[in-house]
């Protein structure tokens, strides 16, 4: 089975009570997609994140070998006032996603996207650290999901849920988190108006437990967010062993 099919599925999907998507695993074969001829929004995205998360040291994990789109992961170091690292992708928005025909005209502004996450200030992020999958999996998750809609000519949007595997296997042995949902921070963070008149939506990746994904399918996005918000600490900052909001 193709690696991306095993991890993500494709255009086959189900809907939760509020109509948001949960991807399944009966994926069609990948279709031919023409890679972008240029990097479109790298500088504008960097300017945006430096504005909304100011006074942070920055770096980037450059992708050495790319397929369809070139996905880099930018890192912004923690600050005393905001003691978490900000990570965001750059390159996913170089190609438009394939929106469903029924929403393509009204929601064309959603066809370009990037992803972001918060990691703890002490999360190991050196090249040597990445030899251990327990350290690297959030980066891998961001890069795989950023490439996913272009490989399968589909789309990702708010509330979409992607299990790690068909059987909800955890990302690594040191966590029971086994899928992710696309959340969104306030508009001033999650929306980038580009100079060419387009718009880039920045979706926030929240890794979930199986029970949380199943609860979302039954009760919807708003109810899940309410349960996550009741947890101790900030559910937006990745904790591989945080409490399960639905167990």
Secondary structure by P-SEA (a helix, b strand, c coil): ccccccccccccccccccbbbbbbcccccccccccccccccaaaaaaaaaaaccccccccccccccccbbbbbbbbbbcccccbbbbbbcccccccccccccccccccccccccccccccccccccccccccccccaaaaaaaaaaacccccccccccccccccccccccccccccccbbbbbbcccccccccccccbbbbbbbbbbbcaaaaaaaacccaaaaaaaaaaccccccccccccccccc
